Amino acid sequence: MASGELVAALVKIKAAINALEQAEAAGGGDLSQLKYLLGLTGEAVAQGAYLDAVAAFGSPSPGQAVQLQRIRQSIADGHARLVSGEYQAALDLFKNAVGRALSLT
């Protein structure tokens, strides 16, 4: 994340969650709290990218406003998936939001 490669960071977070799920399947116990924490990190990355996109426009055009709304909706949908324990799906939505936000800036 320090290098600004936000999408790559989310791919790595998703891979870490996948590794935790594999550890659970192999008998590693319940690792839901760690998966949730990683998911929250992904959400924070998406929120930051969204705020950067908002800050890039003094007054967004109607098309930009629609894109910003789509980003917000992806983050909200991702949060709902995260809370329900659908970690991989949540990360996909956060990655989508970050990609859209980066395309605006």
N, C-alpha and C positions, 0 to 999 in steps of 0.2 A: 504494500500500500504506500510505503514511503516514496517509491519511484513514480507514483501516480498511475500505475497500471491497475485500475480499480476492477475491471472485468476479470483480469487474471487473478486478482486477489479473491474474488468471489468464486472462481473456478477452484482455487486451492481450498477455500473454506468448505465448498461442497465436497471435495475429495476427502477432507478431514472428517466430515460427517459420515461419509460413506465408510471410511475406515473404522469409525466408532460403531457403525451398524454391523460391520463384519465382526468386530470384536464381541459385540453382544451376541450375535448368532453363534459364535464359537464358545459361548459360555462365560463371557466377560462380565456378566451382571448387567444391571440397568444403568446405561450411560446417558439417559435422557437429559439430565441437567447439563452435561457437557455439550450435547448436541444443541440444546436450546441456547446456551451461551454463544456457541458459534453462530447459530442462526441470528441471534440478536446483533452480533458483530456485523453480519451481512446486511441486516436491516439498517444499521447505523451507516454503513458505507453507502447504501442506496439513498438514505435521507440526506447525507452530505452532498452527494452528486446532484440530487434534486435541488437543494438549497443553492448550490453553485450555479445551476441552470437558471433558477429564479433570479439570482443576483446579476446574471449576465444581461438581463433585459430590464431597462427602466420601465418600459410599458410594452408588454408583449403584444405582438400582432394576434389577430384571432387564431391563426394557424398555430402560432407558438403557444398560445393559451390552451388550445386543444391538446397539444403535445404535453404540456406541463400537467394537465389534468390526467392524461393517460399514465404519466409517470407516477403521480400521486395514487392513482387507482391500483397500479401494479404493486406499489409499496403496501397499500392497505390490504390488498388481496394476499400478498406475501405474509403480512403479519397474521392474518386470519389462519393461513395454512400453518404458520409457525406455532401459533397457540394450540392448534389442534394436533400437533405432533407430526405434521407432514413436512419434514425438514427439507428434503430434496426439492419438493415442489415450491416451497417458500424461496429457496435459494435461486431457483430458475426465474421466479418472478422478480426478485431483487436484481438479478443479473440483467433481466430485460429492462428494468427501470434505469439502471446505471447506463446501459448502452444507449437508451433513448436520451438520457440527460446529457451524456457526452456528445451525442450527435448535434445537440442544440448549442453547445458552447464552442 
